[in-house]
Amino acid sequence: MPLRTVVRYLSAPIRYILRPSTTTSNRGYAAIAEARSVLEHELETIRTGGTWKGERIITSKQGPHINVDGSRGDILNFCANNYLGLSSHPQVVEAGIEALQKYGAGLSSVRFICGTQDIHKDLEQKLAQFHEREDCILYASCFDANAGLFEVLLGPDDAVLSDELNHASIIDGIRLCRAKRFRYKHMDLNDLETQLKESQSSRLRLVVTDGVFSMDGDMAPLKGICDLAEQYGAMVFIDECHATGFMGPRGRGTDELLGVMDRVHIVNSTLGKALGGAAGGYTVGPKPLIDLLRQRSRPYLFSNSLPPPVVGCATRAVELLLASNEIAQSVGDKTMRFRNKMTEAGFTISGSDHPICPVMLGDARLASLMADDMLKLGVYVIGFSYPVVPKGKARIRVQISAAHTDQDIDHAVDAFIQTGRKHGVVS
């Protein structure tokens, strides 16, 4: 290479030397364009299939009555997981404010480094007391609790037996573990027994089920599950997100309701529904298990601690339930009022005796249109369709809260009847 060429090359601006070639840039743009085309096609498929999930914007606090952007006046809210109405309970809110002022907005750390405060330990102790278990560990969400449990507890010599309709977080958590996997038909005790027989060579076996299945509002047959587990030497795990705080005489959950609290070994649940509605999840169970989770559970070890305001709100919610079962008991009567009136009107309501009251419609587009029309009548509900529920099983999932009045429930039923007649669902 001539000397003058070398000099010219070395004196060129560095940005010119490092700039990618036109060919490389074009390839990058082409890849992005192709990806955009694929994504837009997938989005259009969702829209044309009638399963698009829009997000309505709430401009008020969570409660039985809310304000919704684009809608005039007060709107009745019938689709929140705010089962006990504690999301905006004055004492719960005040406890969050006090925790914020005393402990700050957050810990900027995970628990084992410098993210454990006395309020975290206090809440864990109260949750263990509430569920009558030995110990408790907090997570950022119950999704994290489910993601963090199975790979710690179960190894390749073990087996997990899971209901086929368990929550997505349970399915994802099981995928992370190396145990042998057995899936039994939904709430089918005969099939569960078959799977227990097939897995008898395993070291540990864990039967895994939702206490309440959130899409249909049906309850797992826990007594039969516990009977089989004891017969075949297995442990029992339940996810109680849609039961903690309001199922059972004291609101302890489906295990209390069905009389098996001392036979269910591990419980995962959430702080983000009945217990204040903010965020957070937890595992309660034997102390050696909880100790091991603190050492090895990845979502716990690598996620920031729960923020103090969240801990404060949840602690007060649990304290209210430990002090009285009055709030928990009020949900049942209101649930039956809605279910009975809707059934009398000709609607098909899935599940039984649970505040989740799915109004079964079948068609995804119909569920979406009816939900939109209900909002125009002052009732906030959402249509559920694939992939949240199976194809052909679209529904509007109504959720009753202790904060709803009888007048609220009657208003919602009247709106359903009016909308149902418009779309030919009822006569």
N, C-alpha and C positions, 0 to 999 in steps of 0.2 A: 504494500500500500504506500503510495507517495506520501512524503512528509507533510505536504500542505493539506492532504485529505485527513490525516491523523489529527492535525491541529484543528481543522474545521470541526471534526467530530467531537473532540474534547471540549471545544469552546461553545458547543450548542447548548441551549437552555436545558436544564435537567428535565423539565416537564415534557420537552419534545422527545428526549431519549426514552422516558418511561411511558409515554403515551401509547396505548394499545393500537395495534394496527386496525385499519378500517375493516378488514375481514373479520377480526376478532370481535369488534364492536357490533358489526352486523349480526354475527352469530348470537351474541348476547341479546340483542333486541328481538331477534327471531324467536329465541327461547321464551322470552317474556310474553311476546305476542301469542305464541302457541299456548302457553299456560293460561293466559287471560281468556283465550277462546274456549279452552276446556272448562274453565270455571264458570264462564258466562252461560255455556250450554247446560251445565249442571244446575245452575240457578234457575234457568228458564224451565227446565224439566220440573223443578219443585213448584214453580209458579203455576204452570199449566196443569200439574197434577192436583192442584188445590190444597197442597200441604205447606204452603208458605207460612212461616211463623213470624208475624210482625210483632213489634214491641210497642205497646201503648205506654204513654208517658204519664205517670202519676205526679201531680203537683202538690200533694199533701202528704201527711204522715199516713202510715199503714193503719187500717182499721176497718170496721164494718161499713163506714161511710168515707168515701174518698173523692177527690177532685181529679179529673182526667183531662189532659190537654186535648182540646178540640171538642169537648163535651160541655154542655152548660149545666150548671147547678150541681147538686149533690148526687153522687152515684153510689148505689149499693154494691158492695164488694163481696162476691161469692166465690172467689177462686184463690184466696190466699191460704197459706198453711198456718195462719194465725189462729189456731184452734181455740185458744183460751182468751184471746183478745189482749194478750200481754205485751204485744209489740209497742203499744203506745200507752201502757198503763202508767199512771203518774208516778207510782213508787219505783217502777222499773226504770223509767226515764231519769228520775232523780238519782238513782243509784249509779247510773252510767255517768251522769254529770259529776257526781262526787268522785268517782274513780278517775275520771279524766283530769280533774283539778288536782288530785292528790298524787296520781301515779304517771300522768302524762299521756300522750297520744299512743305511744307504742314503745317497744323494747329495742328495736333495731338489732335484734339478735335472736338466735334460737335458744331453746330452753337450757341446754347443758353448758352454754358459754356464759352468757350473762342475761338470760331472758326469763328467769324464774323469779316471780315475786310472791309475796305471801298470799296475795289474793288468788293466784293460780292454785296453790296448794289447798287453800280454803275451799274453793269451788270443787276441786277434785274430791275432797273429803265429804262435802255435802252431797255430791252426785253418788258416791259410793254408798252413803247412808240412805239416800232416796231409793236406790235400787236394791239395797240390802245385799251388797257384794263387798268383797274384801278391800278392793282398791280401784282407782280410776286414773286414766291418763287422758289429757286433753289434746285435741288436734285442731287444725285450722278449719276442718269441715268433717262431716261424717264420711264423705267421699274419701278423704285422706285416711280416716280411721279404718275403712274397709280396705284401702290400698295398702295399709301398713301392717295388717294383722296376719294374713295367711302365709306370706313368705317367711315370717319370723316363727310362727307356730309349727308349720308343716314342712317336712322335707320329702325327699324322694321315696322314703320307706313308708310314708303316710298316705292317707286318702281323704278326699273331700267330697261330700255328697250334697249336691246343690239342687234346689228346686229350679225347674227350667224357666220360671218367670221371675227369678230374683232380680233385684235392682241392678242397673248397669254398673254401679260402683262395686258391687259384690262380684260380678262377672269379671271386671277388670282386675280386682284384687286377687281372685283365684288364678287368673292367667299369670300373675307374677310369681306364684309359688311353684315348686317342683313336685308337688304331691300328685298322685294319681287322681284323675278327675272322673266322677260319676255324676250324671245328671238324671234326676228322677222327674217323672211327670208331675205337673202342677198339683200340689196338695194330695198326691196319690200315695197312700200309705202302703198299698200292696207293692207298687213299683219301688218305693223306698226300701221295703224289706228285701226285695230282690237284689237291689244294689248293695245293701248291707251284707247279704250273703256272699256276693261276688267279691267284696272287698275285705273279707275276713282275714286274709294273710297280711294285711297292713299293720304297721306298728300302732299309729294313732289314726283314729277316724273321727271326722268332724262333720256332723249334719248341719247344713247351713240353710237358713230360710229367713225371708222377711217375716216379721210378726204380722204386719198388715201390708198387703200388696197395694201400692199406692194408685195404680191405674184402675183397679176394679173395686177397691175397698173391701176385699175379702180377707179373712183371717186364717192364718196357718193352723192346722189341727195339732196344736202343740202337745196336748195330752197324748195323742197317739204317737207323735214323733218321739216324745220322751220315753214312752213305753218301749218302742222299738229300739231306741238308742241304748236303754238300759239292758234290754234282752241281748243285744249284740255287742255290748261293750264300747259304745261310741259316745262322744261328747256332742253337745247341742249348742249352736250359736244362733242368735236372732238379731236382726236389724230392726230397731224399734222407732225409727224416725217418725212414722205416722201413728204412733201409739203412746209414746212417752208424754206424760202430763195429763192425759185425759181418759185413757182406757183402764178399766179396773176400778174397784171401789175407791181407791186412793189415788188413782191416776198413775200408778206405777208402770202400766203397760199391759200387753196381751198376756204376758206370763202370769201377772197377778189376776187378770180377768179369768183366765182358764185354770188357775190354781196350780201352776207349776213353777213358781218363783225359785223354789229350792232344787229344781231339776234342770233348769237351763243354766249352763255353765258360763257363757260369755254373752254380753249384750253390747252392741254398738248403737249409738243414737246421736241425736243432733241437738244443738242449742238454737238452731236456726228456724225452728218451727214453733212448737208450743212454748218452749222455754225462752221467751223473749224475742225470738225471731230475728236476731242479728246475724250471727255466724258462729262457727265452731262445732266440733263433734267430739266424741269421746268413746273410750272402751272401758267397761267395768267387768271385773272378773277376779279370778284368783290372783293373789299378790305376786307369786312367782312369775306369772304371765305378764302382769303389768310391769314388773321390774325388768323383764327381758325386753319388752317393747321399748322401754326407755333407753336400752342399750343398743338396739338393733333396728328399730322401726324407722325406715328411711323418711317417710313424710314427717315424722316427729323430729328426727335429727336434723333435717335440712329445711325446715320451714320456720319462719318467724313465730314467736310466741303470740298467743291471742292478745289483741290490744286490751289494755285495762278497761276502757269503757264497755267493751263487749263482755268482759269477765264480770264487771260490776252489774250490768243488766241481767245477765244469766243467773248470777248468784242470788239476786233479789227475787227473780222468778221462782227459783227452786225453793227459797225460803218461804215464799207465799204458799207453795204447794205442800211443803212439809208441815206448815202450820194449820192448813185446812184443806179438806177435800171438796168444799162447796163449789168452787169454780169447775172442777173436773166433772162433778155430777150433773152440772147444768147443761152440758153439751148433749147428753143422751136424749132428753125430752125434745129438744129443738131439732135434733136429727130425725127423730121419728115423725115429727110434725111435717117436715119437708117431704120425707119419703112417702108417707101415707097420702098426702095431698097430691103429689105428682103421680103416684100409681093410680089413684082414683080418677085423675084427669086423662089417663090412657098412655102415659109415658112408661118406658121400660127403664128401671133403675137397677144398675148392677150392684153386687155386694149386699151386705146386710148389717144393720146396727152400727154402722160406722159413719162419721161425719163426711167422709168422702162418698159422694153420691153421684156416680157417673150416669148421665142421661144418654143412653145408647141410641145412636143415630145411624151408624154404619158407613155413611158416605162422608168423605173428608170435606168436600166442598159444601155440603149441607151444614155440617158442623160449624164451618167457618162463617157462612152466611147467617146462620141463626145467632151465633155469638155477636156478630155485628149488629143485628137487629135488636138483640137484647140490650146492647149498650144504648141504642137510641131510646129505649124504654126506661133507661136509668138503672140497668143492672149489668155489672161488670162480670162476665164469664168468658172463658176461652175454650175454643174448639181444640180437641186433641186428636191428632192423626198420625199416620206413619211418618217417621220411624219411632215415634214416642210410644205408639200402640200398634198392634198388628194391622196389616191392610184389611179393610172391610170392617174394622172395629172402631171407627171414629166415634167420638162422643164429646159431649160437653161435661167436664168434670166439675161439679158443684161441691164446694166445701163449706160446711156449716161451722160457725164459730159461737163460742159462749157469749160473745158480744152482740150477736144478732138478736133482735127482738122478734116476738111473734108477728108483729106487723111487717118487719123486714122480710121474713120468710114468706108470708102471704103475698106480699108485693112481688117477690121473685117468682112464685108459682103462677100468679096472674100473668106476668110477663111471658113466662114459658108457654102458657096456654095460648095467649094471643099470637106469639111467634110460631108456635107449633101448628096452629090452624092455618096461618099464612102459607106455610111450607108443606101442608098436607101430612104432617106427622101425627096429629090428633084431629079428631072431628069436633 
